Amino acid sequence: MANAYQDEQFGVLKDKYSKGPFGLGDPDDLTLRRVEKEIMIPQKMKEIAKREHCSTEVQTFGECAKQAGLLLTFQCRDKANLLHTCLSNMYKNEEFVERCTQEYLKDRTEYRRTGKKKLIKRV
């Protein structure tokens, strides 16, 4: 009776989170956890939106912030509002959200398959 369970390994995580070549999860699993939906994908959306779609707004706000110093809250309010509007429009764009989700899933699949993290390029 004790031999029946020797081949099975019991763990805390579900199989889809702990299987795979490196024990990092099933590379072919396309389901999203709550933390991925609420934190990881919006973070990726923000990075891509700042880099590709709102780069001029980010640049103008950054220059204003450098010049204003401690008074940036008051002096750069209009530029901050423009940046916020640009980012909000991107978050509401369904095609953009789907693109970012697919990129995240592709990166996660690659990580689970190889065990190597992708370098994050920050703005």
Secondary structure, 3 states (H helix, E strand, C coil): CHHHHCCCCCCCCCHHHHCCCCCCCCCCCCCCCHHHHHHHHHHHHHHHHHHHHCHHHHHHHHHHHHHHHHHHHHHCHHHHHHHHHHHHHHHHCHHHHHHHHHHHHHHHHHHHHHCCCCCCCCC
